[in-house]
Amino acid sequence: MLPRVVAIACGLAAAAPSTGCATARASVPPPPPTLAAPDVPPRIVAEYLPDPPLPAEPVSTEAVAASPRLDRPVRRDPRRPDAPAEPLQTPPAAPAPAPSLAMQNTGANAKADQSVRSLLAQANRDLGRVVYQTLDADGRVQYDTARRFMQQADEALKARNVVFAGKLADKAATMAAVLVR
């Protein structure tokens, strides 16, 4: 009997995998839903009707007389010869001349002008000590830029723009001091 039990057990063991494969199936997850753009909401377009015309009301002379009157000069048509000529009026006195935009050299302004000129002189001295031929490419660019700043500052002083001239002169003096080192 033992061989029979072993044979049945072996038969069952052999049959189990074959029946398991027959019922097992590979499952594939369903595809995800497509991501489509939502439908466009309907557009609501308001229809604007033109305003109804105002009813014509008769204008009474009392309403015209009661309304405030704006003082407007009467326009005369130059083509109409029957229009009486208006008396010529003398032109009003010439307005006072507008003050010039150039600033006057007051004490503080003269002091600022003097300090800008001293900065320009210092930058000129420093650039005079630099040998242009010994400078590398960056040094030559800085030298030329400092010279341009000095020219622009001088032009700004001539135009009486002391604040702008001071900024330019300060930049030129700083660049010249760096080049001397």
Secondary structure, 3 states (H helix, E strand, C coil): CHHHHHHHHHHHHHHHHHHHHHHCCCCCCCCCCCCCCCCCCCCCCCCCCCCCCCCCCCCCHHHHHHCCCCCCCCCCCCCCCCCCCCCCCCCCCCCCCCCCCCCCCCHHHHHHHHHHHHHHHHHHHHHHCCCHHHCCHHHHHHHHHHHHHHHHHHHHHHCCCHHHHHHHHHHHHHHHHHHHC
